Amino acid sequence: MSASLPDLEPVWVVEATYAPNAAQRRPQFRAEHLMRLVALRAEGTVIEAGAYADLSGSLVLVRAESADAALGLFRSDVYITNGIWTELRARGFGRVV
């Protein structure tokens, strides 16, 4: 008996780089940032999100039509507009499970 393989789900890995002083400045914006991520997760756009343990940046796994659409989700995020995140990039990812 053969098992069927799961389909690939095309998603985007969005990585954000933290500013050098982000650890000190981030707390004042964190609640608003997290509320937005929770809302995006509730609508099915965000799959997973979190910061790297060394606080060098964050990773967010999202459903979007393109890299530009994935990045567009975060261009107005309080972490970008207040200089906590200094750079965003998106890479395609084939999610299996």
Sequence and secondary structure as in RCSB ss.txt:
>XXXX:A:sequence
MSASLPDLEPVWVVEATYAPNAAQRRPQFRAEHLMRLVALRAEGTVIEAGAYADLSGSLVLVRAESADAALGLFR
SDVYITNGIWTELRARGFGRVV
>XXXX:A:secstr
        EEEEEEEEEE TTHHHHTHHHHHHHHHHHHHHHHTTSEEEEEE TTSSEEEEEE  SSHHHHHHTTT
TSHHHHTTSEEEEEEEEEEE  
